[in-house]
Amino acid sequence: RDGGVADSHGDYSKVGFDCSGLMVYSFAAVGIQLEKYSGYQYTSGTQVPVGDAQRGDMLFWGAGGSSHVALYLGDGTMLEAPQSGDVVKVSPVRWDGIEPMAVRMIE
C-alpha cells in the first residue's frame, strides 16, 4: 500500500499494469526508458499532431496527458490498460477529450 489510486480501489495486492506502466513496459522492450507518470511521458519524445499519429505513437487524455495514455496501433485502434480492475486490451481510439498532440518515441 502506497496511498495511491490502486489503494482506493483495493487493488494494492493485484499484479498488472496501469496505463503509464504499460507504456514503460512496452518501450523498455525496445530499449527506451520512460518515466512512470503519463504527464511526464507526454513530454518525453517528439510531439506530433494527433491526426498524424503513426503506429507506435502514444496517445494521451487529460491536461498535459495527466489522465490516460495508450499506444496507437493504427487503423483507429489502440492498446491500453483502461482502468483499475480491467484487462489490457485493443480498443477503438476514443477521440473525445484526446490531447491535440501524440508522442513519437521511435522515428
Residue frames as a rotation matrix with the C-alpha (Angstrom) as fourth column:
ARG 1
0.578 0.816 0.000 0.00
0.816 -0.578 0.000 0.00
0.000 0.000 -1.000 0.00
ASP 2
-0.567 -0.821 0.073 1.39
0.823 -0.568 0.008 3.36
0.035 0.065 0.997 -1.00
GLY 3
-0.303 0.532 -0.790 -1.66
0.321 -0.724 -0.611 5.60
-0.897 -0.439 0.049 -0.65
GLY 4
-0.923 -0.124 -0.363 -2.13
-0.282 -0.423 0.861 5.77
-0.260 0.898 0.356 -4.42
VAL 5
-0.235 0.882 -0.408 -5.17
-0.966 -0.165 0.199 5.26
0.108 0.441 0.891 -6.62
ALA 6
-0.331 0.082 -0.940 -4.87
-0.223 0.961 0.162 1.46
0.917 0.263 -0.300 -6.54
ASP 7
-0.971 -0.044 -0.234 -5.29
0.215 0.263 -0.940 1.52
0.103 -0.964 -0.247 -2.76
SER 8
-0.624 0.779 -0.061 -8.61
-0.649 -0.560 -0.514 3.35
-0.435 -0.281 0.855 -3.06
HIS 9
0.152 0.652 -0.743 -9.86
-0.902 0.399 0.165 0.53
0.404 0.645 0.649 -5.32
GLY 10
0.593 0.013 0.805 -8.48
-0.565 0.719 0.404 -2.19
-0.574 -0.695 0.434 -3.06
ASP 11
0.963 -0.181 -0.199 -6.05
-0.080 0.514 -0.854 -3.18
0.257 0.839 0.480 -5.83
TYR 12
0.431 -0.863 0.262 -2.82
-0.902 -0.403 0.158 -2.92
-0.031 -0.305 -0.952 -3.84
SER 13
-0.055 -0.470 0.881 -2.33
-0.422 0.810 0.406 -6.70
-0.905 -0.350 -0.243 -3.89
LYS 14
0.831 0.413 0.372 -3.07
0.160 0.463 -0.872 -7.18
-0.532 0.784 0.319 -7.60
VAL 15
-0.346 -0.935 0.077 -0.47
0.242 -0.010 0.970 -7.66
-0.906 0.355 0.230 -10.28
GLY 16
0.363 0.467 0.807 -0.79
0.900 0.051 -0.434 -5.96
-0.244 0.883 -0.401 -13.65
PHE 17
-0.699 -0.599 0.392 -0.45
0.704 -0.673 0.227 -2.69
0.128 0.434 0.892 -15.50
ASP 18
0.296 0.674 -0.677 -1.88
0.360 -0.735 -0.574 0.74
-0.885 -0.074 -0.460 -15.24
CYS 19
0.948 0.195 0.252 -1.80
0.291 -0.215 -0.932 2.80
-0.127 0.957 -0.260 -18.44
SER 20
0.663 -0.747 -0.052 1.56
-0.738 -0.639 -0.219 4.51
0.131 0.183 -0.974 -17.89
GLY 21
0.036 -0.629 0.777 3.14
-0.581 0.619 0.528 1.29
-0.813 -0.471 -0.343 -16.61
LEU 22
0.606 0.242 0.758 2.05
0.422 0.709 -0.564 -0.45
-0.674 0.662 0.328 -19.80
MET 23
0.952 -0.303 0.030 3.92
-0.153 -0.561 -0.813 2.22
0.263 0.770 -0.581 -21.79
VAL 24
0.288 -0.881 0.375 7.04
-0.910 -0.130 0.394 1.81
-0.298 -0.454 -0.839 -19.60
TYR 25
0.114 -0.178 0.977 6.94
-0.100 0.977 0.189 -1.95
-0.988 -0.119 0.094 -20.20
SER 26
0.829 0.312 0.465 6.25
0.397 0.258 -0.881 -1.66
-0.395 0.914 0.090 -23.94
PHE 27
0.857 -0.515 0.007 9.03
-0.375 -0.635 -0.675 0.80
0.352 0.576 -0.738 -24.70
ALA 28
0.260 -0.774 0.577 11.52
-0.771 0.194 0.607 -0.98
-0.582 -0.603 -0.546 -22.43
ALA 29
0.576 0.031 0.817 11.21
0.258 0.941 -0.218 -3.92
-0.776 0.337 0.534 -24.85
VAL 30
0.722 -0.342 0.601 12.96
0.606 -0.106 -0.788 -1.77
0.333 0.934 0.131 -27.48
GLY 31
-0.167 -0.937 -0.308 15.45
0.964 -0.090 -0.250 -0.15
0.206 -0.339 0.918 -25.08
ILE 32
-0.353 0.118 0.928 13.61
0.043 -0.989 0.142 3.11
0.934 0.090 0.344 -24.40
GLN 33
-0.619 0.092 -0.780 13.27
0.782 0.164 -0.601 4.16
0.073 -0.982 -0.173 -20.77
LEU 34
-0.139 0.666 0.733 10.17
0.143 -0.719 0.681 6.18
0.980 0.200 0.004 -19.85
GLU 35
-0.875 0.036 0.483 9.13
-0.463 -0.355 -0.812 7.90
0.142 -0.934 0.327 -16.65
LYS 36
-0.843 0.535 -0.051 6.23
0.523 0.794 -0.311 6.19
-0.126 -0.289 -0.949 -14.87
TYR 37
-0.213 0.799 -0.562 3.74
0.285 -0.499 -0.818 9.09
-0.935 -0.334 -0.122 -14.90
SER 38
0.168 0.361 0.917 1.75
0.960 0.150 -0.235 9.73
-0.223 0.920 -0.322 -18.11
GLY 39
0.950 0.182 -0.253 2.16
0.154 -0.980 -0.125 13.51
-0.271 0.080 -0.959 -17.73
TYR 40
0.131 -0.973 -0.191 5.95
-0.437 -0.230 0.870 13.08
-0.890 -0.030 -0.455 -17.97
GLN 41
-0.290 -0.184 0.939 5.53
0.603 0.727 0.329 10.65
-0.743 0.662 -0.100 -20.87
TYR 42
0.713 0.659 0.239 3.63
0.618 -0.431 -0.657 13.39
-0.330 0.616 -0.715 -22.74
THR 43
0.851 -0.450 -0.270 6.82
-0.492 -0.863 -0.111 15.46
-0.183 0.227 -0.956 -22.87
SER 44
0.356 -0.755 0.550 9.28
-0.149 0.535 0.831 12.60
-0.922 -0.378 0.079 -23.38
GLY 45
-0.248 -0.431 0.868 9.51
0.759 0.470 0.450 12.38
-0.602 0.770 0.211 -27.16
THR 46
-0.998 -0.067 0.017 8.62
0.060 -0.707 0.705 14.24
-0.036 0.704 0.709 -30.33
GLN 47
-0.262 0.958 -0.111 5.12
0.159 -0.071 -0.985 15.68
-0.952 -0.276 -0.134 -30.20
VAL 48
-0.990 0.078 0.118 3.15
0.113 -0.059 0.992 15.34
0.084 0.995 0.050 -33.43
PRO 49
-0.426 0.903 0.050 -0.45
-0.904 -0.427 0.010 16.35
0.031 -0.041 0.999 -34.16
VAL 50
-0.374 0.313 0.873 -2.72
-0.353 0.823 -0.446 13.53
-0.858 -0.475 -0.197 -33.05
GLY 51
0.707 0.674 -0.215 -4.20
-0.410 0.142 -0.901 13.43
-0.576 0.725 0.377 -36.57
ASP 52
0.412 -0.662 -0.626 -0.72
-0.771 0.112 -0.627 12.46
0.485 0.741 -0.465 -37.84
ALA 53
0.170 -0.340 0.925 -0.21
-0.799 0.501 0.332 9.68
-0.576 -0.796 -0.187 -35.27
GLN 54
0.030 -0.269 -0.963 1.53
-0.751 0.630 -0.199 6.57
0.660 0.729 -0.183 -36.54
ARG 55
0.788 0.191 -0.586 1.66
0.101 0.897 0.429 3.02
0.608 -0.398 0.688 -35.22
GLY 56
0.034 -0.795 -0.606 3.74
0.877 0.314 -0.363 3.06
0.479 -0.519 0.708 -32.01
ASP 57
-0.589 -0.171 0.790 2.94
-0.085 -0.959 -0.270 6.66
0.804 -0.226 0.550 -31.01
MET 58
-0.712 0.356 -0.605 1.46
0.695 0.236 -0.679 7.36
-0.099 -0.904 -0.415 -27.59
LEU 59
-0.219 0.756 0.617 -1.99
0.215 -0.579 0.786 8.98
0.952 0.305 -0.035 -27.31
PHE 60
-0.891 -0.209 -0.403 -3.00
0.438 -0.164 -0.884 10.99
0.118 -0.964 0.238 -24.25
TRP 61
0.184 0.945 0.270 -6.06
0.490 -0.326 0.809 12.26
0.852 -0.016 -0.523 -22.40
GLY 62
0.686 0.113 -0.719 -6.32
0.706 -0.343 0.620 14.91
-0.176 -0.933 -0.315 -19.70
ALA 63
0.950 -0.313 0.013 -4.46
-0.306 -0.936 -0.174 18.20
0.067 0.161 -0.985 -19.43
GLY 64
0.139 -0.990 -0.031 -0.84
-0.988 -0.137 -0.071 17.58
0.066 0.041 -0.997 -20.41
GLY 65
-0.101 -0.139 -0.985 -1.51
-0.396 0.914 -0.088 13.86
0.913 0.382 -0.147 -20.66
SER 66
-0.657 -0.290 0.696 -2.32
-0.718 -0.042 -0.695 13.59
0.231 -0.956 -0.180 -16.97
SER 67
0.113 0.848 0.517 -5.33
-0.922 0.283 -0.263 11.24
-0.370 -0.448 0.814 -17.14
HIS 68
0.643 0.182 0.744 -4.58
0.023 0.966 -0.257 8.40
-0.766 0.182 0.617 -19.55
VAL 69
-0.166 -0.697 -0.698 -2.10
-0.903 -0.177 0.392 7.12
-0.397 0.695 -0.599 -22.14
ALA 70
0.632 0.335 0.699 -2.42
-0.010 0.905 -0.425 4.41
-0.775 0.261 0.575 -24.78
LEU 71
-0.540 -0.841 0.028 -0.31
-0.091 0.091 0.992 3.05
-0.837 0.533 -0.126 -27.64
TYR 72
0.316 0.657 -0.684 -1.64
-0.765 -0.249 -0.593 3.78
-0.560 0.711 0.424 -31.12
LEU 73
-0.183 -0.313 0.932 -1.78
0.154 0.927 0.342 0.65
-0.971 0.206 -0.121 -33.29
GLY 74
-0.949 -0.068 -0.309 -3.06
-0.275 -0.306 0.912 2.29
-0.157 0.950 0.272 -36.47
ASP 75
-0.677 0.726 -0.126 -6.42
0.196 0.343 0.919 1.95
0.710 0.597 -0.374 -38.23
GLY 76
-0.029 0.721 0.692 -8.20
-0.570 -0.581 0.581 3.74
0.821 -0.377 0.428 -35.38
THR 77
0.779 0.279 -0.561 -7.15
0.229 0.707 0.669 1.26
0.584 -0.650 0.487 -32.69
MET 78
0.050 -0.751 0.658 -5.02
-0.759 -0.456 -0.463 1.48
0.649 -0.477 -0.593 -29.57
LEU 79
-0.012 -0.162 -0.987 -3.54
0.519 0.843 -0.145 -0.80
0.855 -0.514 0.074 -26.92
GLU 80
-0.180 0.007 0.984 -4.47
-0.589 -0.802 -0.102 0.29
0.788 -0.598 0.148 -23.40
ALA 81
-0.691 0.138 -0.710 -4.83
0.656 0.531 -0.536 -0.60
0.303 -0.836 -0.457 -19.76
PRO 82
-0.191 0.687 0.701 -8.19
0.362 -0.615 0.701 1.16
0.912 0.388 -0.131 -19.48
GLN 83
0.173 0.306 0.936 -8.97
-0.731 -0.598 0.330 1.32
0.661 -0.741 0.121 -15.75
SER 84
-0.676 -0.437 0.593 -8.40
-0.736 0.444 -0.511 -0.41
-0.040 -0.782 -0.621 -12.46
GLY 85
-0.186 0.576 0.796 -9.83
-0.356 0.716 -0.601 -3.92
-0.916 -0.395 0.072 -12.48
ASP 86
0.842 0.434 -0.321 -9.94
-0.429 0.176 -0.886 -4.17
-0.328 0.883 0.335 -16.28
VAL 87
0.381 -0.705 0.599 -7.52
0.550 0.693 0.466 -6.01
-0.743 0.152 0.652 -18.57
VAL 88
-0.477 -0.599 -0.644 -5.05
-0.321 -0.563 0.761 -4.77
-0.819 0.569 0.077 -21.17
LYS 89
0.158 0.643 0.749 -6.90
0.626 0.522 -0.580 -4.69
-0.764 0.560 -0.321 -24.49
VAL 90
-0.916 -0.243 0.319 -7.09
0.400 -0.483 0.779 -3.37
-0.035 0.841 0.540 -28.01
SER 91
-0.011 0.911 -0.411 -9.79
0.639 -0.310 -0.704 -0.69
-0.769 -0.271 -0.579 -28.19
PRO 92
0.330 0.161 0.930 -11.07
0.832 -0.515 -0.206 1.80
0.446 0.842 -0.303 -30.74
VAL 93
-0.798 -0.602 0.030 -9.41
0.537 -0.732 -0.418 5.19
0.274 -0.318 0.908 -30.22
ARG 94
0.315 0.839 -0.443 -11.63
0.931 -0.364 -0.028 7.44
-0.185 -0.404 -0.896 -28.10
TRP 95
-0.326 -0.471 0.820 -11.26
0.722 -0.684 -0.106 10.81
0.610 0.557 0.563 -29.82
ASP 96
0.641 0.633 0.433 -13.39
0.168 -0.667 0.726 12.65
0.749 -0.393 -0.534 -27.25
GLY 97
0.967 -0.217 0.132 -11.09
-0.210 -0.389 0.897 14.51
-0.143 -0.895 -0.422 -24.88
ILE 98
0.544 -0.821 0.176 -7.87
0.838 0.544 -0.051 13.35
-0.054 0.175 0.983 -26.54
GLU 99
0.231 -0.577 -0.783 -4.91
0.158 -0.772 0.616 15.70
-0.960 -0.266 -0.087 -26.25
PRO 100
0.850 0.201 -0.487 -4.01
-0.378 -0.412 -0.829 17.51
-0.367 0.889 -0.274 -29.50
MET 101
0.120 -0.892 -0.436 -0.54
-0.951 0.022 -0.307 16.01
0.284 0.451 -0.846 -29.66
ALA 102
0.989 -0.031 -0.148 0.64
0.057 0.983 0.175 12.40
0.140 -0.181 0.973 -29.81
VAL 103
0.428 -0.893 0.138 4.17
-0.766 -0.278 0.580 11.47
-0.479 -0.354 -0.803 -28.74
ARG 104
0.888 -0.242 -0.391 6.57
-0.140 0.668 -0.731 9.64
0.438 0.704 0.560 -31.04
MET 105
0.624 -0.688 0.370 9.43
-0.433 0.088 0.897 7.84
-0.650 -0.720 -0.243 -29.35
ILE 106
-0.145 -0.633 0.761 10.64
0.434 0.650 0.624 5.90
-0.889 0.420 0.180 -32.39
GLU 107
0.078 0.116 -0.990 11.37
-0.649 -0.748 -0.139 7.77
-0.757 0.653 0.017 -35.60
